[in-house]
Amino acid sequence: MTFDVKRVRDAYPALSDGYAYLDGAAGTQVPTAVIEAIAGSYRTGIGNVGGTFPASGRSGSIVAECRQALADLTGGSPDGVILGPNMTTLTYRLADTLSRNWEAGDEVVVSRLDHDANIRPWVQAAARRGAMVRWAAVDMSTTELPAAQYGELLSERTRLVAVTAASNVVGTRPNVTAIAAAAHAVGALVYVDGVHATPHVPVDVGALGADFYATSAYKWSGPHIGAVVAEPALLETLQPDKLAPAPAGVPGRFERGTAAFADLAGVTAAVEHLASLAPGAPSAAPAGRRQRVLASMAAVEEYETRLFARLSGGLDTMEHVMQYGRAARRAPTAFFTVAGHTPGQVAAHLAERQVNVWHGDNYAWELAGVLGLRDSGGAVRAGLVHYNDEADVDRLLAAVAELA
Ligand SMILES: Cc1ncc(COP(=O)(O)O)c(C=O)c1O
């Protein structure tokens, strides 16, 4: 299947500045359709929700359409989509709510593969309740998170398992389905960090076994908005702190204050953009969007996997480069060090060559510790998304080769 990356790139005004944007794992650029959706909301006139006048009604429609778009993206239910500013804020909120009835002796399982946003909120909530934290380990030689270890980690006291669907640095995609099945067998809930996985693969929260699935639109061509997708019936059992006059139903009671309505219109446009990436997919028909998302993201996965082989294979040929990600199933994200140069120096050298990359621990703080990188400036991260092309990869490889 061919993937028309030229057509895709033309949709992103920012890509015309000549830089190779390999920083997508920290936030992607935004296509014109998303920019127009946000600007169009303001241009048309929006108000706060719940009023009697049309501008208020438009905001209500924007929120409803955004929940439906996220449901189409993840396979969840629109009534279970909690919207908020970002994944970290929402995860702290859910950790606070879910831990209300944890007791001393209860257990929580987190993993050293995860971004700190899916570790610290649970560790801190456990500490408040006197619950015990158990750690799933990363196999250093493969950067895998073996699912088999969960048999040992889980018990009838386990209340929650937090695990990532993909590492934001080494790209490892653990077997979340197997981990979730083991967690459910002991009655634990499963909180999946889908922030890094969502831009790269088709997502099905049911197939993953995720009771909660967190994602951030700014990692997949949308604005800076986060969401957590859960079953409405599960949310009905939870009572987050809320203002007295604020909505009492779900998912509204999990959302705080006034939403960023125009940005939510941008989220819907971003999902529509993702749904239109597959060759031959019609670009604007809302009907059957879930099917179009699945087909489109399958094409994205195939394209990115091919492009990543060029990136990773190219780095592997360089004796002065050490790559860390080695998992069998992984997102297209490279994490590497260059002999004789700090990660910050490498990133600065690449910036001079108009290549955007990140350096440091990228908040994969536990993993950086496991890999022995935490005190030495971390590593360089070059992440692909669907708008990157061979020229981006080749420019990175040429610039890194200069550092030999
Ligand atoms: C895997 C992963 N999880 C969580 C986060 C935190 O997301 P947010 O910035 O939406 O709080 C990030 C952000 O980089 C991430 O990459």
PDBQT file of the ligand as one rigid body, heavy atoms in Angstrom, charges set to zero:
ROOT
HETATM    1  C1  LIG A 501       3.901   8.571  27.003  1.00  0.00    +0.000 C 
HETATM    2  C2  LIG A 501       3.490   9.880  27.604  1.00  0.00    +0.000 A 
HETATM    3  N1  LIG A 501       2.657   9.871  28.634  1.00  0.00    +0.000 NA
HETATM    4  C3  LIG A 501       2.238  11.006  29.217  1.00  0.00    +0.000 A 
HETATM    5  C4  LIG A 501       2.672  12.233  28.771  1.00  0.00    +0.000 A 
HETATM    6  C5  LIG A 501       2.152  13.472  29.437  1.00  0.00    +0.000 C 
HETATM    7  O1  LIG A 501       1.207  14.024  28.585  1.00  0.00    +0.000 OA
HETATM    8  P1  LIG A 501       0.630  15.492  28.809  1.00  0.00    +0.000 P 
HETATM    9  O2  LIG A 501       1.659  16.448  28.310  1.00  0.00    +0.000 OA
HETATM   10  O3  LIG A 501      -0.628  15.510  27.991  1.00  0.00    +0.000 OA
HETATM   11  O4  LIG A 501       0.364  15.660  30.250  1.00  0.00    +0.000 OA
HETATM   12  C6  LIG A 501       3.559  12.298  27.693  1.00  0.00    +0.000 A 
HETATM   13  C7  LIG A 501       4.063  13.593  27.222  1.00  0.00    +0.000 C 
HETATM   14  O5  LIG A 501       5.096  13.704  26.645  1.00  0.00    +0.000 OA
HETATM   15  C8  LIG A 501       3.977  11.089  27.087  1.00  0.00    +0.000 A 
HETATM   16  O6  LIG A 501       4.815  11.072  26.046  1.00  0.00    +0.000 OA
ENDROOT
TORSDOF 0
